[in-house]
């Protein structure tokens, strides 16, 4: 099965300081509003590559917002009732989105944004999920690789973990921060089959985790500054709604999702990584090439879980 996705799942970081009555926020975004993804699925394996094409409107306002780049490689495996996800994401080039909140008199259609062209975020991560109800197919929602014949729901506990590198250069001075994140989550997914080939699927997840950071600055004399280590407790949440059509050959649909992660960096200071995004997809199924089928069958004999 081959699927093409268009979505607006773009990085956004919010730094908040002060009390509720006197709250100051700085929102960092990248100069990409739409990204495209190509997925290839066969049996229990799904592979996806995503990037932000320049020719899409909202992805090319480089003069005012700076040049941004986005790539994402993602693999999913579906052995039995487990779902294993592994991914690598590389994002570079940010700007301050809410300039009007920081500079009185700033005009959106006239004035440039403050840019951080060398700010880069690299993430190596994954998640491990387990479906508690045996006759519920989460794969039918993630990749449309199975059919859910009757309306069902299930609780799905999952662990997520990643290693993230933040690097930046300002006035020739380099800085780098390493983050180790992990979390334990629980979610409820429901697949409402409203017709033989049409389904509606809402979900909601909540979780808590930990964040460990290690930070070093480059001093003006070129030497490395002292290493700083911090630990935080993180709160996470996500949810969404999926509507899809699934047939023997064609599939298409849309999703509306949100993800939110927040932690208190210090007293009256909060960092959030939030995104709300829509996604459209269309796909087609066809018989696999003989060489793929033959090699996969050989692997399956050695690794039965495949």
C-alpha positions in Angstrom: 0.0 0.0 0.0 1.3 3.5 -0.9 -0.2 6.6 0.8 0.4 10.3 0.3 -0.3 12.7 3.2 -0.6 16.4 3.4 -0.6 17.9 6.9 0.1 21.0 9.0 2.0 19.2 11.8 4.7 21.8 12.3 7.0 22.4 15.3 6.0 25.2 17.7 7.6 26.0 21.1 6.1 28.4 23.6 8.1 29.9 26.5 6.0 31.5 29.2 7.1 33.6 32.1 5.3 35.5 34.8 2.0 35.1 36.6 -1.4 34.6 35.0 -2.1 38.3 35.4 1.3 39.4 33.9 2.2 36.5 31.5 4.8 37.0 28.8 5.0 34.5 26.0 7.5 33.9 23.2 6.5 31.5 20.4 9.1 30.0 18.2 8.0 28.5 14.9 9.5 27.3 11.7 8.8 28.9 8.3 6.8 25.8 7.0 3.1 25.6 7.2 2.5 22.4 5.2 4.4 19.2 4.9 4.1 16.2 2.6 4.6 12.5 3.5 5.0 9.4 1.5 4.3 6.0 3.2 4.8 2.5 2.0 3.2 -0.4 4.0 3.5 -4.1 3.7 2.1 -6.6 6.2 3.3 -5.5 9.6 5.8 -2.9 8.5 5.1 0.8 7.7 7.8 3.3 6.6 7.2 7.1 6.1 9.3 10.0 5.0 8.1 13.6 5.4 9.5 16.9 4.3 8.2 20.5 3.7 8.1 21.3 0.0 9.1 24.9 -1.0 6.4 25.3 -3.5 3.6 25.2 -1.0 2.1 28.5 0.1 3.4 29.4 3.6 6.6 27.4 3.2 8.6 30.0 1.3 8.4 33.4 3.1 12.2 33.3 3.6 12.9 37.0 3.4 10.8 37.9 6.4 10.8 34.6 8.4 14.1 33.0 7.4 14.9 29.7 5.8 13.6 26.6 7.5 14.0 22.9 6.8 12.0 19.9 8.0 12.6 16.1 7.5 11.1 13.1 9.3 11.8 9.4 8.9 9.4 7.1 10.7 9.1 3.3 10.9 6.2 1.3 12.5 6.0 -2.4 13.3 2.8 -4.2 14.2 3.7 -7.6 15.8 0.5 -9.1 17.3 -1.1 -6.6 19.7 2.1 -4.5 20.0 2.9 -1.3 18.0 6.6 -0.3 17.9 7.5 3.2 16.4 11.0 4.5 15.7 11.7 7.9 14.1 14.3 10.5 13.4 13.3 14.2 12.9 15.5 17.1 11.9 14.2 20.7 12.0 16.3 23.9 11.4 15.5 27.6 11.2 13.1 29.3 13.6 11.5 32.7 14.0 9.5 34.5 16.7 5.9 34.1 15.6 4.2 36.5 18.1 6.3 39.7 17.4 3.3 41.9 17.9 3.2 40.8 21.6 6.9 41.7 22.1 7.3 44.9 20.1 4.4 47.5 20.3 3.7 48.9 16.9 5.2 46.0 15.0 3.3 45.5 11.7 2.7 41.9 10.4 2.6 42.9 6.7 5.6 45.3 6.9 8.2 44.5 9.5 10.6 41.5 9.6 10.5 38.8 12.2 13.4 38.0 14.6 15.0 34.9 13.2 17.2 32.1 14.5 18.5 30.6 11.3 21.0 28.3 13.0 18.7 26.9 15.7 18.4 23.2 15.0 16.4 20.5 16.7 17.3 16.8 16.1 15.3 14.0 17.7 15.8 10.3 17.8 12.8 8.7 19.4 10.2 5.9 19.6 7.2 4.5 21.3 5.9 1.1 22.4 2.2 0.5 22.6 0.1 -2.5 23.7 -3.6 -2.9 22.7 -5.5 -4.3 25.7 -8.6 -5.5 23.8 -7.8 -8.4 21.4 -10.4 -7.6 18.8 -9.6 -3.9 18.4 -7.4 -2.9 15.5 -5.3 0.2 16.1 -3.5 -0.5 12.8 -6.8 0.3 11.0 -6.4 3.9 12.3 -2.7 4.4 11.9 -2.1 3.0 8.5 -5.6 1.7 7.3 -3.8 -1.7 6.9 -6.7 -3.7 8.5 -10.5 -3.5 8.6 -12.5 -3.1 11.8 -15.7 -4.9 11.0 -17.6 -3.9 14.1 -17.5 -0.8 16.2 -15.0 -1.3 19.1 -12.8 0.7 21.5 -9.8 -0.1 23.6 -7.5 1.3 26.2 -3.9 1.5 24.9 -1.0 2.0 27.4 2.2 3.1 25.8 5.8 4.3 26.6 7.5 7.1 24.6 11.1 8.0 24.7 13.5 10.2 22.7 16.9 11.8 22.7 16.9 15.4 21.4 19.7 17.8 20.5 19.2 21.5 20.5 22.0 23.5 18.8 22.4 27.1 17.9 24.9 29.8 16.9 24.4 33.5 17.8 27.1 36.1 17.1 29.6 33.3 16.5 29.0 31.7 19.9 27.8 28.1 19.8 25.5 26.4 22.3 24.2 22.9 22.5 21.7 21.2 24.8 20.9 17.5 25.1 17.6 16.3 26.3 16.5 12.8 27.4 12.8 12.3 27.6 10.6 9.4 28.6 6.9 9.1 29.5 4.2 6.6 30.5 0.8 7.2 28.9 -2.7 5.8 28.6 -5.1 6.4 25.8 -8.6 5.4 24.8 -9.3 4.8 21.1 -12.7 4.1 19.6 -13.4 3.0 16.0 -17.0 3.7 15.1 -17.9 1.8 11.9 -20.8 3.8 10.5 -20.8 1.9 7.1 -19.0 -1.1 5.6 -16.1 1.1 4.3 -16.5 4.3 6.4 -15.3 4.8 9.9 -15.0 7.7 12.5 -12.4 7.3 15.2 -11.9 9.7 18.2 -9.1 9.2 20.7 -7.6 10.9 23.8 -4.4 10.2 25.7 -2.8 11.5 28.9 0.6 10.9 30.4 3.5 12.0 32.6 7.2 11.6 32.3 10.6 12.9 32.9 13.1 15.2 31.2 16.8 15.3 31.8 18.8 18.1 30.2 22.6 18.7 29.8 23.7 22.2 28.5 27.0 23.8 27.6 27.7 27.3 26.2 30.7 28.5 24.2 32.3 31.4 26.0 33.7 34.5 24.2 37.2 33.3 24.5 36.3 30.1 22.6 36.4 27.8 25.6 33.4 25.7 26.7 31.4 26.9 29.7 30.5 24.7 32.7 28.1 21.9 32.2 24.6 22.4 33.5 22.3 19.5 34.3 18.6 19.8 35.1 15.7 17.4 35.7 12.0 18.1 35.1 8.6 16.4 35.3 6.6 16.7 32.1 2.8 16.5 31.5 1.5 15.3 28.1 -1.7 15.1 26.3 -3.0 14.3 22.8 -6.3 13.7 21.0 -8.0 13.8 17.7 -10.6 12.6 15.3 -10.1 10.4 12.2 -12.6 10.0 9.4 -11.8 7.5 6.6 -12.9 5.5 3.6 -11.3 2.1 3.1 -11.8 -0.3 0.1 -9.9 -3.1 -1.5 -7.9 -0.7 -3.6 -8.5 2.9 -2.7 -8.4 4.6 0.7 -8.7 8.3 1.7 -9.6 10.4 4.7 -8.7 13.1 7.1 -7.6 13.7 10.6 -7.6 16.5 13.1 -5.1 16.0 15.9 -3.5 17.9 18.8 -0.4 17.2 20.9 0.8 19.1 23.9 3.8 18.7 26.2 4.7 21.1 29.1 7.1 21.4 32.0 8.0 24.1 34.5 11.6 25.2 33.8 11.7 27.4 37.0 9.3 29.3 39.2 6.7 31.1 37.0 8.4 29.8 33.8 6.8 27.2 31.6 8.0 25.6 28.3 5.4 24.1 26.0 5.7 22.2 22.7 2.2 22.3 21.2 0.8 21.6 17.8 -2.7 21.3 16.4 -2.9 20.0 12.9 -5.0 18.7 10.1 -4.1 15.8 7.8 -5.4 14.6 4.5 -4.4 11.3 2.9 -5.0 9.2 -0.1 -3.7 5.7 -0.8 -3.8 2.7 -3.2 -3.2 -1.0 -2.7 -1.5 -3.2 -5.3 0.1 -6.7 -5.4 3.6 -6.6 -4.0 6.6 -7.2 -6.3 7.6 -10.8 -6.3 11.1 -10.0 -4.9 9.5 -8.2 -1.9 7.1 -11.1 -1.2 9.8 -13.8 -1.5 12.3 -12.0 0.8 9.7 -11.2 3.3 8.5 -14.8 3.5 12.1 -15.9 4.0 12.4 -13.4 6.9 9.1 -14.5 8.4 10.4 -18.1 8.7 13.4 -16.9 10.7 11.4 -14.3 12.7 7.9 -15.7 13.2 6.6 -12.5 14.8 6.7 -10.9 11.3 
